[in-house]
Amino acid sequence: MNVFKNTIISVLLGISIVGTQAQAGGQHGGGGNIGKDNGVTFENVESMIVNIKPLVKAALFKLETVSYFFEQKFKKGEDKYSQISAPYMALFDHDTGKSVYPVLDKIIFKVTREACRDGKGVEVDASVENVGIDEICLSSTRIAGQSASSQELPRKLVGIIVHELVHKMGVRDETVALGAAAMVGSEYYTIVPPDR
């Protein structure tokens, strides 16, 4: 059983370390021309954003179901679960009733073809700064440029949105936001398998 548990932890930690840059993209990725010939356009991004909330909810629910185990271990003082629990607990805390779902339900996506700006004025793919209390800025052109392919776009959007939701919930720690985005992004493929 310990081997199985350690394997799960290793996989999740690997996802949160390796997958964070790919999933969260918005805060550190400059957009640039990374995906220039990827076939993804700002129109593709804008059309997908219109119907993305159910997919985000499904990925969050899957994560919540899988990760409840880690929350309990962390609360019992087992520190080795802290890297998994911190991103998870930024979204859910069953003791306090904290949940990302009401925040997501109220969110309005402010889609722009210009870059969003973080709190320091730096151009980013997405941001909760310089927008209304229930808004997330999403730059369709920058997200299109960061997406590897049209098949990868939904997963990318789910990760970006979760990253920004963590910030909307008051968490400023970038590592926690990146970890949550990576964890939810990894759950996306258990809902919608990638094309092979």
Disulfide bonds with the S-S distance in Angstrom:
Cys116-Cys137 2.11
